[in-house]
Amino acid sequence: MKVKSFLKYCLIALLIFACKEDAKEDTLKVAETEFDYNVEQFADVKILRYKIPGWEKLSLKEQKLVYYLTEAGLAGRDIMWDQNYRHNLKIRRALENVYTQYTGDKTTDDWNNFEVYLKRVWFSNGIHHHYSNDKLKPDFSKDYLNELFIATNTKLDGEAFDVIFNDKDSKKVNQAKGVDNVALSAVNFYGPNVTTEDVINFYKAKKSPDPKRPLSFGLNSQLVKENGVLNERVYKLDGLYGEAIEEIIKWLGKAREVAENDAQGEALDLLIKYYMTGDLQTWDDYNVAWTKATEGNVDYINSFIEVYNDPIGYRGSYETIVQINDFDMSQKMAVLSENAQWFEDNSPLMEEHKKKNVVGVTYKVVTVAGEAGDASPSTPIGVNLPNANWIRKEVGSKSVSLGNIIEAYNNAGSTGRLKEFVHDEEELELEETYGQLADKLHTALHEVIGHASGQLNPGVGETKETLKNYASTLEEGRADLVGLYYLYDSKLQELGLVEDWKKVGMAAYDGYIRNGLMTQLIRLNLGDDVEEAHMRNRQWVSAWVYEQGKEDNIIEKVTRDGKTYFNINDYDKLHDLFGQLLRETQRIKSEGDYKAVEALVEGYGVKVDQDLHAEILERNKQFTSAPYSGFVNPVLVPETNDAGEITAIKVTQPKGFPEQMLEYSKKYSHLPDVN
């Protein structure tokens, strides 16, 4: 599970090491004191860059491991594009050919609009918005694009051309109630004539060898219907995406040669075997080995993992993150892992839903060295894996906070929006003084305690089966609630994590309610419903406690000078409400209560107050900073001797966003247009 950042311009200030960057002809050299985190801004997106602090403290062998793992991740980059939509690769390559070959007038509005559209496509890994899932709309005409194609001898025919401008495949992931979510989602996990009923019935018939350790059916395949018969196209060396997987395996093999220890090496062996065979038992074996491999300075996430892009939560998106351990911050936060059982024992869950033995929850703050697939350019700030409930219960999980990503957010933002939407000076002061720490702790509690908490009732199936299209938002909201419940608890001060638990908790509650009920709405177009899983969970959590607390005026809706604010009048009672909702969400998950989750999400998490939304959008117009942020990756450049052996690896920064996207397309295009 992963936590996406939202308006995290008051994020965590983390301790970092010095970082040296060498000047290259095709890179920017930025002095340490002058490092510019901002790259460029277009449409609703801001592009940032990040450092890799502590790089020079790694041995050459460790640097090689990071380099090989990063190359393995980038080798599969095009998989994510094809997973997102069947025409994405063909469209991207056509647009890139125009961008690099066109020699006509580049001062016109049409050309500027073409550039912006291409950058949005790059950022979203396809023609659908990375967050809203709506198809991106070009601000140039079909005729103009044809002119560009003729001028650059570019070919893009038929449906792939028409879909840029028409209403077909308008939603990458459609989770609306009362429709066929699979059939109406453009995501390329399913054939064009596959329905939700088809998917559910197909996997209902599959049985795991060990029912107590269910396999992740559907995670690594595309489901298609051929002559009326459903068939899985498995992602593996001799299967779907085999050309890219061959490259991934090559680089993972190099990484295996420089593994830090036996446990890490054995996990890499299993990951390679999984890519070769597509065997789901091997996937589970790998996840067990990977979870147990906790020693060393380098770690990684690699494969088909998160299921948010599947409207009914079966299929995993390709994703990689390569990480270097930040030992100082990890040691500070390890106290949460060490006390995981206390948090479970003292939670407001029903006794039968509590784990009697919370095992193996490791938490680290890490430095990102490279990302690809679903993690790039838009990245999470925290990750908790593996996702299989039985592995979490029997073996444990790894939770990480991406420290240098958060540090980049901290240094790239402003406080303008904050001042506009806080209710009063007290709320502003709390946020400015304690907000960064509150955010850090909420991420940690969400990942370490939240996702590891609770258990399913005996005989209840996996949440993707019982809660279906609501499984992801329920799980993210449940983990959020665990964090919210304990953020306002003296235990945090007892553990030495805060100096004033009450003020940290107050800042956390202010920020969550402000975001859930107001500021996240700047990401939506007026009239839209909330559809993204994390955004839904923030709204249904906030709206539920607001509604339940109305009688006691726990959260007060204030109108002043024509502007709306939400003011928390009683933090103690709000804490109790968060506990009540946590208890109920765990009950829903433990019992697989579909009707209850449907009522919760549809009743509180989907519909938007249109008058309030219009007001929020109007108030936000004064701010030029884009609501979404993403990153270019540092470039790792190996230096070799006459024998071709790597003698050093230098960290450089790309010139800009288009330059990196074009370089990636040139170097890592391992798939054909149609797969």
C-alpha positions in Angstrom: 0.0 0.0 0.0 1.2 3.4 -0.7 0.5 7.0 0.5 0.3 9.7 -2.1 1.2 13.2 -1.1 -1.3 16.1 -1.3 -0.3 19.7 -1.0 2.6 18.5 1.2 4.3 21.9 1.2 4.5 21.7 4.9 6.0 18.2 5.0 8.6 16.6 7.1 12.0 18.2 7.7 14.3 15.2 7.7 18.0 15.1 8.6 20.1 14.6 5.4 23.7 14.1 4.5 25.7 16.3 2.1 25.5 15.3 -1.5 28.1 16.0 -4.3 27.0 16.3 -7.9 29.4 16.4 -10.8 29.0 18.6 -13.8 28.5 16.9 -17.1 28.0 18.4 -20.5 24.3 17.3 -20.6 23.5 18.0 -16.9 23.0 20.9 -14.5 25.5 21.6 -11.8 23.9 23.0 -8.8 25.9 24.0 -5.7 24.7 22.4 -2.4 23.6 25.8 -1.0 21.9 26.7 -4.3 20.2 23.4 -5.2 17.0 24.3 -7.0 14.2 21.7 -6.3 11.9 23.3 -8.9 12.3 22.2 -12.6 9.2 23.5 -14.4 5.4 23.9 -14.2 2.7 23.3 -16.7 -1.1 22.8 -16.6 -1.8 21.5 -13.1 1.6 19.9 -12.6 4.9 21.0 -11.0 8.1 19.1 -11.7 10.7 18.9 -9.0 14.1 17.2 -8.6 15.5 15.4 -5.5 19.0 14.7 -4.2 20.4 11.4 -3.1 22.0 12.4 0.2 24.6 9.9 1.6 25.5 8.5 -1.9 29.2 9.0 -1.3 29.0 7.0 1.9 28.1 3.9 0.0 30.8 1.5 -1.1 31.4 1.0 -4.8 29.7 -2.4 -4.6 26.7 -0.8 -2.9 26.6 1.9 -5.6 26.7 -0.8 -8.3 23.7 -2.5 -6.6 21.7 0.7 -6.7 22.7 1.4 -10.3 21.7 -2.1 -11.5 18.4 -2.1 -9.6 17.6 1.3 -11.0 18.3 0.1 -14.6 16.2 -2.9 -14.0 13.3 -0.6 -12.9 13.7 1.6 -16.0 13.9 -1.4 -18.3 10.2 -2.1 -17.6 9.0 1.5 -17.9 7.0 0.9 -21.0 5.0 -1.8 -19.3 3.2 0.8 -17.2 2.4 2.8 -20.3 0.8 -0.2 -22.0 -1.0 -1.2 -18.8 -2.5 2.2 -18.5 -4.1 2.1 -22.0 -3.7 0.0 -25.1 -2.9 2.9 -27.4 -0.5 4.8 -25.1 2.8 3.6 -26.6 1.7 4.3 -30.1 0.5 7.7 -29.2 3.5 8.6 -27.1 5.9 7.7 -29.9 4.0 9.7 -32.5 3.9 12.8 -30.3 7.6 12.4 -29.4 8.5 12.2 -33.1 6.7 15.5 -33.7 8.4 17.1 -30.7 11.9 16.2 -31.9 11.5 16.5 -35.6 9.2 19.6 -36.1 11.1 22.6 -37.6 8.1 24.9 -38.1 6.8 27.9 -36.1 7.2 27.1 -32.4 6.0 30.5 -31.2 2.2 29.9 -31.8 -0.4 29.1 -29.1 -1.1 25.8 -30.9 2.5 24.6 -30.6 2.6 25.7 -27.0 -0.6 23.7 -26.3 0.9 20.7 -28.1 4.0 20.8 -25.8 1.8 21.1 -22.7 -0.3 18.1 -23.8 2.8 16.0 -24.5 4.2 16.9 -21.1 0.9 16.0 -19.4 1.0 12.6 -21.3 4.5 12.0 -20.1 3.6 12.9 -16.5 0.6 10.5 -16.5 2.3 7.6 -18.3 -0.5 7.9 -20.8 -3.4 9.9 -22.1 -5.4 9.7 -18.9 -4.8 12.0 -15.9 -2.6 10.4 -13.3 -5.0 11.2 -10.5 -8.5 11.9 -11.7 -8.3 9.1 -14.4 -10.1 11.4 -16.9 -8.8 11.5 -20.4 -6.5 14.5 -21.0 -8.1 17.0 -23.4 -5.8 18.7 -25.9 -6.1 22.5 -26.5 -5.3 22.2 -30.2 -7.4 20.9 -33.1 -7.3 17.6 -34.9 -6.4 19.6 -38.1 -3.3 21.1 -36.3 -2.1 17.7 -35.2 -2.5 16.4 -38.7 -0.4 19.3 -40.0 2.3 18.4 -37.5 2.2 14.8 -38.5 2.5 15.6 -42.2 5.4 18.0 -41.5 7.3 15.4 -39.5 6.3 12.3 -41.5 4.6 10.9 -38.4 2.0 8.1 -38.7 -0.9 7.6 -36.2 -4.0 6.2 -37.8 -7.4 5.0 -36.9 -8.6 4.6 -33.3 -5.3 5.7 -31.8 -5.5 9.1 -33.5 -9.3 9.6 -33.0 -9.3 8.7 -29.3 -7.1 11.8 -28.6 -10.1 14.0 -29.5 -13.3 12.0 -29.1 -15.2 10.8 -26.0 -14.3 7.1 -26.2 -12.4 5.5 -23.3 -12.9 8.7 -21.3 -12.1 7.1 -17.9 -9.0 5.1 -17.2 -10.5 3.7 -14.0 -14.2 3.9 -13.5 -15.4 3.1 -10.0 -18.9 4.7 -10.3 -21.7 2.9 -8.6 -24.3 1.0 -10.7 -22.1 0.5 -13.8 -19.9 -2.2 -15.2 -16.6 -1.0 -13.7 -14.4 -3.3 -15.8 -16.2 -2.7 -19.1 -16.2 1.1 -18.7 -12.5 1.4 -17.6 -10.0 2.1 -20.3 -7.1 0.6 -18.3 -5.5 -2.2 -20.3 -5.8 -5.0 -17.7 -8.8 -6.5 -19.5 -9.8 -7.2 -23.1 -12.4 -4.9 -24.6 -15.3 -7.3 -24.2 -14.6 -8.5 -20.6 -17.1 -7.6 -17.9 -17.0 -7.3 -14.1 -19.1 -10.4 -13.9 -16.6 -12.3 -16.1 -13.7 -11.4 -13.8 -15.5 -12.3 -10.6 -16.7 -15.6 -11.9 -13.3 -16.4 -13.4 -11.4 -16.0 -10.2 -14.2 -17.5 -8.0 -13.5 -20.8 -9.8 -9.8 -20.7 -8.9 -8.7 -22.4 -5.7 -5.4 -21.9 -3.9 -3.5 -25.0 -2.8 -3.5 -23.6 0.7 -6.7 -21.7 1.4 -5.0 -20.0 4.5 -2.3 -18.6 2.1 -4.3 -17.5 -0.9 -2.5 -16.8 -4.1 -2.8 -13.3 -5.6 -4.8 -14.5 -8.6 -4.9 -12.0 -11.5 -2.0 -9.9 -10.1 0.4 -10.5 -13.0 -1.8 -11.0 -16.1 -4.2 -9.4 -18.6 -7.6 -11.1 -18.8 -9.0 -11.4 -22.3 -11.9 -13.1 -24.0 -11.2 -15.0 -27.2 -14.0 -16.8 -29.0 -16.1 -16.4 -25.8 -13.5 -18.0 -23.6 -11.6 -16.1 -20.9 -7.8 -16.5 -20.9 -5.0 -14.9 -18.9 -2.0 -13.4 -20.8 0.6 -13.7 -18.1 3.5 -11.2 -17.7 6.6 -13.4 -17.9 9.7 -13.9 -20.0 8.0 -15.9 -22.8 4.6 -14.2 -22.3 3.1 -10.7 -22.3 5.7 -8.0 -22.0 8.5 -10.6 -22.4 10.8 -8.2 -24.3 10.9 -5.7 -21.4 11.0 -8.5 -18.8 14.1 -9.9 -20.5 15.9 -6.6 -19.9 14.6 -6.5 -16.3 16.0 -10.0 -15.7 19.3 -9.0 -17.2 19.8 -6.1 -14.8 18.4 -8.0 -11.8 21.0 -10.7 -12.6 23.8 -8.0 -12.4 22.3 -6.8 -9.1 22.3 -10.4 -7.8 26.1 -10.5 -8.3 26.7 -7.6 -5.9 24.0 -8.4 -3.3 24.9 -7.3 0.2 24.1 -10.5 1.9 22.7 -14.0 1.4 19.1 -13.1 2.3 19.0 -10.2 -0.2 20.6 -12.5 -2.9 18.0 -15.3 -2.3 15.2 -12.8 -2.6 16.6 -11.5 -5.9 16.9 -15.1 -7.2 13.2 -15.6 -6.5 12.2 -12.3 -8.2 14.2 -13.4 -11.3 12.5 -16.8 -11.2 9.1 -15.1 -10.9 9.7 -12.9 -13.9 10.8 -15.9 -15.9 7.8 -18.1 -15.0 5.0 -15.8 -13.9 4.2 -18.3 -11.2 2.2 -16.8 -8.3 3.5 -19.3 -5.7 7.0 -18.0 -6.6 5.7 -14.5 -6.1 4.6 -15.4 -2.6 7.9 -17.1 -1.9 9.7 -14.0 -3.1 7.6 -11.7 -0.9 8.3 -13.9 2.2 12.1 -13.8 1.4 12.1 -10.1 0.6 10.2 -9.2 3.8 12.7 -11.2 5.9 15.7 -9.5 4.1 16.0 -6.5 6.4 19.8 -6.2 6.7 21.9 -4.0 4.4 22.0 -0.4 3.1 20.1 -1.0 -0.1 16.5 -2.2 -0.7 14.0 -2.0 -3.5 10.5 -2.4 -4.7 10.1 -4.1 -8.1 7.3 -5.8 -10.0 3.5 -5.8 -10.5 2.4 -4.5 -7.1 -0.4 -2.0 -6.3 -3.9 -2.7 -7.6 -5.4 0.8 -7.5 -5.5 1.0 -11.3 -7.8 -2.1 -11.4 -11.4 -1.0 -10.9 -12.0 -4.2 -8.9 -8.5 -4.6 -7.4 -7.0 -7.7 -8.9 -4.2 -6.7 -11.2 -0.9 -5.1 -10.2 0.7 -2.0 -11.9 4.4 -2.2 -12.7 6.4 -0.2 -10.2 9.9 0.2 -8.9 11.6 2.3 -6.2 15.3 1.8 -5.3 16.1 2.9 -1.8 19.1 3.6 0.4 18.6 3.3 4.1 18.7 6.5 6.2 20.0 4.9 9.4 19.7 8.0 11.6 16.0 8.6 10.9 15.2 4.9 10.8 16.6 4.4 14.3 14.6 7.3 15.6 11.3 5.8 14.1 12.0 2.1 14.9 10.3 2.7 18.2 6.9 2.4 16.4 7.8 -1.0 15.1 9.0 -2.1 18.5 5.7 -1.1 20.1 3.4 -2.4 17.3 1.7 -4.9 19.7 0.9 -2.1 22.2 -0.9 -0.1 19.6 -2.8 -3.2 18.5 -3.8 -4.2 22.0 -5.0 -0.7 22.9 -6.9 0.1 19.7 -10.7 0.5 19.8 -11.2 -2.5 17.6 -13.4 -5.4 18.6 -11.3 -8.0 20.4 -11.9 -10.6 17.8 -10.5 -8.3 15.1 -7.2 -7.6 16.9 -4.1 -9.5 16.1 -2.8 -11.4 19.0 0.8 -11.4 17.6 1.8 -8.5 15.4 5.0 -9.7 13.7 7.8 -8.4 11.7 6.8 -4.8 11.1 10.0 -3.0 10.0 10.0 0.7 9.5 12.7 2.7 7.8 13.2 6.2 6.5 14.9 5.7 3.1 16.5 7.8 0.5 15.2 7.2 -3.0 17.8 6.7 -5.7 15.5 6.0 -8.6 11.9 5.3 -9.5 9.9 4.0 -12.5 6.6 2.7 -13.6 3.6 3.7 -11.4 6.0 5.4 -8.9 7.3 8.0 -11.5 7.0 10.9 -12.2 4.2 11.0 -9.5 5.6 9.3 -6.5 4.3 8.0 -3.1 5.8 9.3 0.1 5.4 6.1 2.0 5.1 2.4 1.1 4.0 -0.7 3.1 4.5 -4.1 1.5 3.8 -6.9 0.8 0.0 -6.5 0.3 -1.0 -10.1 1.0 -2.8 -10.3 4.3 -1.5 -13.7 5.2 2.1 -12.7 4.7 1.5 -9.6 6.9 0.1 -11.8 9.6 2.6 -14.7 9.5 5.8 -12.9 8.4 5.3 -9.2 8.7 5.9 -6.3 6.4 8.2 -3.5 5.4 7.2 0.1 5.8 9.3 2.9 4.4 9.0 6.7 4.3 10.7 8.3 1.3 12.8 10.8 3.2 14.5 12.7 0.4 11.2 13.0 -1.6 9.6 14.5 1.4 12.6 16.8 1.9 12.2 18.0 -1.7 8.5 18.8 -1.1 9.5 20.8 2.0 12.0 22.9 0.1 9.9 23.5 -3.1 6.7 24.9 -1.7 5.0 27.9 -0.1 2.5 28.6 2.6 0.1 30.7 0.6 -2.7 28.1 0.3 -2.4 27.2 4.0 -3.0 30.8 5.1 -6.0 31.0 2.8 -7.8 28.0 4.2 -7.0 27.9 7.9 -9.7 29.1 10.2 -7.7 31.4 12.5 -4.2 32.3 13.7 -4.2 29.5 16.3 -4.7 26.9 13.5 -2.0 28.5 11.4 0.4 28.6 14.3 -0.2 24.9 15.1 0.3 23.9 11.5 3.5 25.9 11.1 5.0 24.7 14.4 3.8 21.0 14.5 2.4 20.3 11.0 5.6 18.7 9.6 6.0 16.4 12.5 2.3 15.5 12.5 2.6 14.6 8.8 5.7 12.5 9.4 4.0 10.6 12.3 0.8 10.1 10.4 2.7 8.6 7.5 4.6 6.3 9.9 1.5 5.3 11.9 -0.5 4.7 8.7 2.2 2.4 7.2 3.6 0.7 10.2 0.7 0.3 12.5 -2.3 0.9 10.2 -1.7 -1.6 7.4 -0.4 -4.2 9.9 -3.4 -3.9 12.2 -6.5 -6.1 12.4 -7.3 -9.5 11.0 -10.0 -11.1 8.9 -12.6 -13.3 10.5 -12.1 -17.0 9.8 -13.5 -18.0 6.4 -13.8 -14.4 5.1 -12.1 -14.0 1.7 -9.6 -11.4 0.6 -11.0 -7.8 0.6 -10.7 -7.6 -3.2 -13.3 -10.4 -3.3 -15.6 -9.2 -0.5 -15.4 -5.4 -0.8 -14.7 -5.4 -4.6 -14.3 -1.9 -6.0 -14.4 -0.3 -2.5 -11.5 -2.5 -1.2 -8.7 0.0 -1.8 -10.4 3.1 -0.4 -11.6 1.2 2.7 -8.1 -0.1 3.4 -6.5 3.3 3.0 -9.1 5.0 5.1 -8.7 2.3 7.8 -5.0 2.9 7.9 -5.5 6.7 8.0 -7.8 6.2 11.0 -5.3 4.1 12.9 -2.9 7.0 12.5 -5.4 9.7 13.4 -6.5 7.8 16.5 -3.0 7.5 17.9 -1.7 10.9 16.8 -3.8 12.3 19.7 -2.4 10.0 22.4 0.1 10.6 25.2 1.8 7.3 24.2 3.7 9.2 21.5 5.2 11.5 24.1 6.0 8.6 26.3 7.9 7.0 23.5 9.9 10.1 23.0 8.5 10.9 19.5 7.0 14.2 20.4 7.4 16.9 23.1 3.7 17.9 23.2 1.4 15.1 22.0 -1.7 17.2 22.3 -0.6 20.1 20.1 0.8 17.6 17.5 -2.5 15.8 17.5 -4.4 19.1 17.2 -2.3 20.1 14.2 -2.9 16.7 12.6 -6.6 16.9 13.1 -6.8 20.4 11.8 -4.9 19.5 8.7 -6.8 16.3 7.9 -10.2 17.9 8.2 -9.2 21.0 6.2 -7.8 18.7 3.5 -10.6 16.1 3.5 -13.5 18.6 3.4 -11.9 21.5 1.4 -8.5 21.8 0.0 -8.2 18.5 -1.9 -11.2 19.7 -4.0 -8.8 21.9 -6.0 -7.9 18.7 -7.8 -11.3 18.2 -9.2 -13.2 20.0 -12.0 -16.5 21.5 -10.9 -19.2 19.0 -11.1 -17.0 15.9 -10.8 -17.5 13.2 -8.3 -14.5 12.0 -6.1 -13.2 8.8 -7.7 -9.5 8.3 -6.7 -9.2 5.8 -3.8 -7.1 7.9 -1.4 -9.0 11.1 -2.1 -12.3 9.2 -1.5 -11.0 7.9 1.8 -10.0 11.4 3.1 -13.4 12.7 2.2 -15.5 9.9 3.7 -13.4 9.9 6.9 -13.7 13.7 7.3 -17.4 13.9 6.2 -18.4 11.0 8.5 -16.9 12.5 11.7 -18.3 16.0 10.7 -21.8 14.6 10.3 -21.7 12.4 13.5 -20.4 15.4 15.5 -23.0 17.9 14.4 -25.2 17.6 17.5 -22.2 18.4 19.8 -20.8 20.9 17.4 -17.5 19.0 17.4 -16.5 20.4 14.0 -18.1 23.7 13.2 -18.7 25.0 9.7 -17.9 28.7 9.8 -18.7 31.3 7.1 -16.8 34.6 7.2 -16.6 37.2 4.6 -18.1 34.9 2.1 -15.6 32.2 2.8 -16.0 28.7 4.4 -13.8 27.3 7.1 -14.0 24.2 9.3 -13.1 24.7 13.0 -12.6 21.9 15.4 -14.2 22.8 18.8 -13.6 19.6 20.7 -10.5 17.5 19.8 -11.2 14.9 22.6 -14.6 14.1 21.1 -13.2 14.1 17.6 -10.6 11.5 18.8 -13.4 9.4 20.0 -15.3 9.6 16.7 -12.1 8.6 14.8 -12.0 5.6 17.2 -15.6 4.7 16.5 -15.1 4.9 12.7 -11.9 2.8 13.0 -13.8 0.1 14.8 -16.5 0.1 12.2 -14.1 0.0 9.2 -12.2 -2.9 10.7 -15.5 -4.7 11.3 -16.4 -4.1 7.6 -13.0 -5.5 6.5 -13.0 -8.4 8.9 -16.5 -9.5 8.1 -16.4 -8.6 4.4 -19.5 -6.4 4.7 -20.0 -5.1 1.2 -23.3 -3.3 1.9 -21.8 -1.4 4.7 -18.7 -0.3 2.8 -20.9 0.7 -0.1 -23.1 2.9 2.1 -20.0 4.4 3.8 -18.2 5.3 0.6 -21.1 6.3 -1.5 -22.8 8.2 1.4 -19.7 10.2 2.4 -16.9 9.8 -0.1 -18.2 10.4 -3.6 -20.5 13.3 -3.9 -19.2 16.9 -3.5 -21.0 20.0 -2.3 -21.0 22.0 -5.5 -21.4 25.4 -3.9 -18.5 24.8 -1.6 -16.4 23.3 -4.5 -17.0 26.4 -6.6 -15.9 28.6 -3.7 -12.8 26.6 -3.1 -11.8 26.8 -6.8 -12.4 30.5 -6.9 -10.3 31.1 -3.7 -7.5 28.9 -5.2 -7.2 31.0 -8.4 -4.8 33.4 -6.7 -2.2 30.7 -6.3 0.1 29.9 -9.2 1.6 26.8 -7.7 0.2 23.6 -9.3 -1.8 21.2 -7.1 0.1 18.1 -8.3 3.9 17.5 -8.1 6.2 14.9 -9.5 9.9 14.4 -10.1 12.6 13.9 -12.6 15.1 11.3 -11.4 18.8 11.9 -10.8 20.9 10.2 -13.4 23.5 7.6 -12.3 26.5 7.7 -14.6 29.0 4.8 -14.4 32.6 5.5 -15.1 34.7 2.6 -16.4 38.3 1.6 -16.9 39.9 0.3 -20.1 38.7 -3.2 -19.2 35.1 -2.0 -19.1 34.9 -2.4 -15.3 32.9 0.2 -13.3 35.3 2.2 -11.2 32.8 4.9 -9.9 29.2 6.0 -10.3 28.4 9.7 -10.3 25.1 11.3 -9.5 24.0 14.0 -12.0 20.7 15.8 -12.6 18.9 15.9 -16.0 18.6 19.2 -17.8 14.9 19.1 -17.6 11.7 17.1 -17.8 11.4 16.8 -21.6 15.0 15.8 -21.9 14.6 13.0 -19.4 11.4 11.7 -20.9 13.0 11.6 -24.4 16.1 9.9 -23.1 14.0 7.3 -21.3 12.0 6.7 -24.5 15.2 6.3 -26.5 17.0 4.0 -24.0 14.2 2.0 -22.5 11.7 1.3 -25.3 11.7 -2.4 -25.1 8.1 -3.0 -26.2 6.3 -2.8 -29.5 3.4 -0.4 -30.1 0.8 -3.2 -29.6 1.3 -5.9 -27.0 
